[in-house]
Amino acid sequence: MSANVDTMFSTRMKPWHGLGVVVEESPTSKDALRLAGLNWSVEQRPIQTVDGVPLNGFKANVRSTDKKVLGVVTDKYKIVQNDEAFAFTDALLGEGITYETAGSLQEGRKVWLLAKLPHKYLISGDEVTPYLVFSNSHDGSGAIKVAMTPVRVVCNNTLNLALAEAKRCWSTIHTGNLSGKLQDAKQTLLHADAYMQGLAKAFEELRKVKLTDRKVMGYIDILLPELDNPTPQQTRNIVRLKEDMKARYFDAPDLKDVGKNGYRFINAVSDFATHAKPIRMTRNYQENLFGRTMEGNALIDRAYGMLRAA
């Protein structure tokens, strides 16, 4: 587990981002809040210098349970409490919503929840389940973010392509009328089906992009370029990564009947981006991998761009 993870839970198995204390059943929001260790609130306190001079225009965000200072923010900063995030997601997704994972990072400074949407989709012969991710910060460093991310069930790969015709991610800063902004998010994300339909269309178009083995190897060279004047170790590292991506395209059992086309390649790149062992396992690797679930993965988007231009 990442050194930066404070508390969290995950359902049945560790998800693609590799974090989590496992529970057997997907909980409702009330139980998820408790299991994730998020059943605390944020209080705003005035700030003063050591000699008692008030620091006007700024406040400290403090965790209610242990009085931990999570961050210093301006007077305009509006708190979105953890239970409000779950209530928002409940209202957005409706009856029957359950949570797959939730927790906090960096001693409560950042929190997230991931909920499975109640509908499943069959896209290009594959079952794809859409999830909604809600991310929030209590230290003033980031916006409130909500995103939908589809997961190909057979291999647990994220397929959050950046589609021009369908919005996947929404964010807002912690100022102004938050209730109105969350209502805007609700209206946007109620069109999740539009994104899934756009994804289905994109995949059908990728199936039509026929690829020779030589073309695939050229794409891999573009996605994983060699460095200028590399050391012998750097050369070995790149060769290992290229062999890994190559194997995910040519040898993956779940892709053997797909045909040699763009759909197969984008799944191979997604599998690589989601599951490949990095050259260097940093302390924040799993946290950063989860972050790309929200923000999108540049490697997948670059591969998609190349295939569209083919």
C-alpha positions, -999 to +999 in steps of 0.1 A: +000+000+000+012+035-008+030+053+020+006+082+014-026+062+020-042+072+053-073+050+055-093+031+029-113+000+020-118-020-012-144-046-021-135-083-026-102-077-042-076-050-046-086-028-076-064-019-105-046+008-085-034-018-061-045-002-028-070-014-003-081-033+028-106-058+013-142-063+024-165-090+010-196-069+002-200-036-016-213-012+011-238+016+009-227+051+015-232+051+053-211+019+058-186+030+032-180+062+051-171+042+082-151+015+065-130+041+046-122+059+079-139+090+065-165+095+092-150+128+103-156+164+094-135+195+085-137+226+107-124+260+098-104+278+125-090+314+125-053+318+122-030+341+141+007+347+145+027+334+175+023+367+192-015+368+187-019+389+156-049+377+135-041+366+100-071+381+082-084+365+050-071+330+058-084+300+079-071+266+088-089+235+078-088+211+108-099+175+110-125+171+138-113+138+152-076+147+160-074+185+153-049+177+125-044+208+104-051+197+068-043+230+051-045+268+051-072+283+028-087+317+020-120+329+035-136+322+001-129+284+004-160+263+008-157+230+025-173+199+010-176+174+038-169+137+033-205+128+040-217+154+015-195+137-012-212+104-005-247+121-004-239+138-037-229+105-053-260+087-039-282+115-054-264+114-087-265+076-092-298+068-076-311+038-057-290+007-054-256+024-057-227+007-039-191+016-034-161-003-045-134+017-028-129+049-008-104+064+014-080+093+022-045+102+013-018+122+030-033+121+065-067+132+053-057+160+030-072+142+000-102+119-001-118+098-029-146+074-035-153+051-064-188+038-071-199+012-095-227+024-118-258+000-118-257-005-156-234-028-175-226-024-212-216-049-239-192-031-262-175-049-291-183-082-275-168-072-241-186-065-209-176-030-197-187-016-163-187+021-158-175+036-125-178+070-110-148+085-092-152+115-068-120+132-056-118+161-031-090+179-012-092+195+022-059+213+020-067+238-007-044+222-032-069+208-057-104+211-071-134+189-065-133+164-094-159+139-106-151+115-135-165+084-151-141+056-159-151+024-178-134-009-168-132-039-192-143-067-168-124-096-183-090-080-176-098-052-151-084-026-175-094+010-174-106+023-208-111+060-201-104+074-235-106+111-241-135+114-265-141+147-282-179+141-284-185+131-248-174+146-215-159+122-189-145+145-162-158+176-144-142+198-118-147+230-098-127+251-073-138+254-037-153+289-040-187+304-049-220+285-049-209+249-045-244+236-044-251+250-078-219+237-092-226+202-079-260+205-095-242+213-128-220+182-123-251+161-117-266+173-150-234+165-168-228+131-154-264+120-159-253+118-195-229+089-186-247+068-211-237+092-239-200+086-230-205+049-231-223+051-265-194+073-277-169+047-264-188+019-282-187+039-315-149+046-310-142+009-304-162-002-335-141+023-355-109+009-340-119-026-351-119-013-387-083-001-383-063-032-396-028-034-383+002-054-397+027-067-372+052-042-385+028-013-379+022-025-343+060-026-336+063+009-351+035+022-328+053+006-298+085+023-307+067+056-308+050+051-275+082+039-258+110+059-275+146+053-267+165+081-249+193+101-265+226+086-255+211+060-232+231+041-206+232+003-211+207-001-182+183+024-198+185+005-231+177-027-212+148-010-195+132+002-227+137-032-243+119-048-214+090-024-216+086-029-253+086-066-249+060-063-222+037-042-244+043-065-274+033-096-254+001-079-243-008-073-279+003-106-295-001-131-266-030-120-244-056-148-242-085-124-240-075-108-273-067-139-293-100-138-312-102-100-316-082-098-348-052-076-355-067-042-354-068-009-335-092-023-309-068-050-300-039-025-298-058+000-276-066-028-252-030-040-251-019-004-244-046-001-217-034-034-201+002-022-201-007+012-187-029-003-160-009-033-149+027-032-162+055-032-136+073+002-137+110+005-142+113+021-108+086+015-081+084+049-063+066+054-030+038+072-048+034+048-077+001+033-068-013+067-058-003+081-091-018+052-109-051+058-092-048+095-100-047+086-137-080+069-132-094+104-126-073+125-149-069+101-178-039+082-190-016+101-215-002+068-229-037+055-238-048+088-252-017+090-274-022+055-287-058+063-295-047+095-313-023+075-335-049+049-344-075+076-353-049+091-376-041+058-393 
